[in-house]
């Protein structure tokens, strides 16, 4: 979205929330979740690689860590209804159970939320001890 300057569109109505910059990856819980999945999980082999990358980020941008964790906590409090798809598409996190028949069954919503809860706990712990 392109936001018109206030001089053209007028100021926001009194009492409305400020509009974050459109390029702010941590503006909402949803954009925070997607940004973190893309930046830390996509193209990564395992949790150790994710943790190492996150610790490096935390050392370089310590002022962003709290904001990111707060956004992820909010995403956990109200996870998107398509959380399984978000995890798979944005972070390449394949959450499936292997079936005895050879097929795969996707994680349930509750299992996806549990995975995300564990992932946020891992990031929080890694930020507290940035290697």
C-alpha positions in Angstrom: 0.0 0.0 0.0 1.1 3.5 -0.8 0.2 6.0 1.9 -0.5 9.5 0.8 1.2 12.3 2.7 -0.9 13.8 5.5 -1.0 17.0 3.5 -3.0 15.2 0.8 -4.9 12.6 2.9 -5.3 14.7 6.0 -4.3 13.7 9.5 -5.7 10.5 11.0 -9.0 10.8 12.9 -8.6 11.8 16.6 -8.1 8.8 18.8 -7.0 6.5 16.0 -3.9 4.3 16.4 -0.8 5.6 14.6 -0.2 3.9 11.3 3.2 2.2 11.3 5.5 2.7 8.3 4.6 0.2 5.5 8.2 -1.2 5.5 8.2 -2.0 9.2 8.5 -5.8 9.4 7.5 -5.8 13.1 4.4 -3.5 12.8 1.9 -6.2 13.7 2.1 -9.7 15.3 1.3 -11.2 11.9 4.1 -9.3 10.1 6.5 -10.1 13.0 5.8 -13.8 12.7 6.2 -13.9 8.9 9.4 -11.8 9.1 11.0 -14.0 11.7 10.0 -17.2 9.9 11.5 -15.9 6.7 14.7 -14.5 8.3 15.5 -17.2 10.8 13.8 -20.5 9.7 13.7 -20.4 5.9 16.7 -22.0 4.3 18.0 -23.3 7.7 18.8 -26.9 8.4 18.1 -27.2 12.1 17.5 -25.4 15.4 21.2 -24.9 16.0 21.5 -22.8 12.9 18.4 -20.8 13.7 19.8 -20.2 17.2 23.2 -19.1 15.9 21.6 -16.7 13.5 19.2 -15.3 16.1 22.1 -14.8 18.6 24.1 -12.9 16.0 21.0 -10.7 15.3 20.5 -10.1 19.0 24.1 -8.9 19.4 23.8 -6.6 16.4 20.3 -5.2 17.1 19.6 -5.6 20.8 17.0 -2.8 20.7 14.8 -4.9 18.4 14.8 -8.2 20.4 12.2 -7.1 23.0 9.9 -5.7 20.3 10.2 -8.9 18.2 9.5 -11.2 21.2 6.5 -9.0 22.2 5.2 -9.4 18.6 5.7 -13.1 18.7 4.0 -13.4 22.1 1.0 -11.5 20.6 1.0 -13.9 17.6 0.9 -16.8 20.1 -2.0 -15.2 22.0 -4.1 -15.0 18.8 -2.4 -17.3 16.2 -3.6 -17.1 12.6 -6.2 -19.6 11.7 -3.9 -20.9 8.9 -0.9 -21.2 11.2 0.2 -24.5 9.6 0.3 -23.0 6.2 2.1 -19.8 7.4 4.8 -22.0 9.1 5.1 -24.1 5.9 5.1 -21.3 3.4 6.9 -18.5 5.2 9.4 -20.5 7.2 9.6 -23.8 5.3 8.8 -25.6 8.6 7.3 -28.9 7.6 5.1 -30.0 10.5 3.8 -33.4 9.6 3.4 -36.8 11.2 4.6 -39.8 9.3 1.8 -42.3 9.0 2.5 -46.1 9.2 0.9 -46.3 5.8 3.6 -44.1 4.4 1.5 -41.0 4.1 1.9 -37.8 6.1 -0.7 -36.1 8.3 -0.3 -32.3 9.1 0.1 -31.2 12.6 -3.1 -30.0 14.2 -3.6 -26.4 15.1 -2.8 -27.1 18.7 0.4 -28.9 17.7 1.4 -25.9 15.5 0.8 -23.5 18.4 2.9 -25.7 20.7 5.7 -25.7 18.1 5.5 -21.9 17.9 5.5 -21.6 21.7 8.7 -23.7 21.9 10.3 -21.7 19.1 9.6 -18.4 20.8 10.9 -19.9 24.1 14.1 -20.9 22.2 14.5 -17.4 20.8 13.9 -15.8 24.2 16.5 -18.1 25.8 19.1 -17.6 23.1 18.6 -13.8 23.3 19.3 -13.9 27.0 22.6 -15.7 26.4 23.8 -14.3 23.0 26.8 -16.7 22.7 
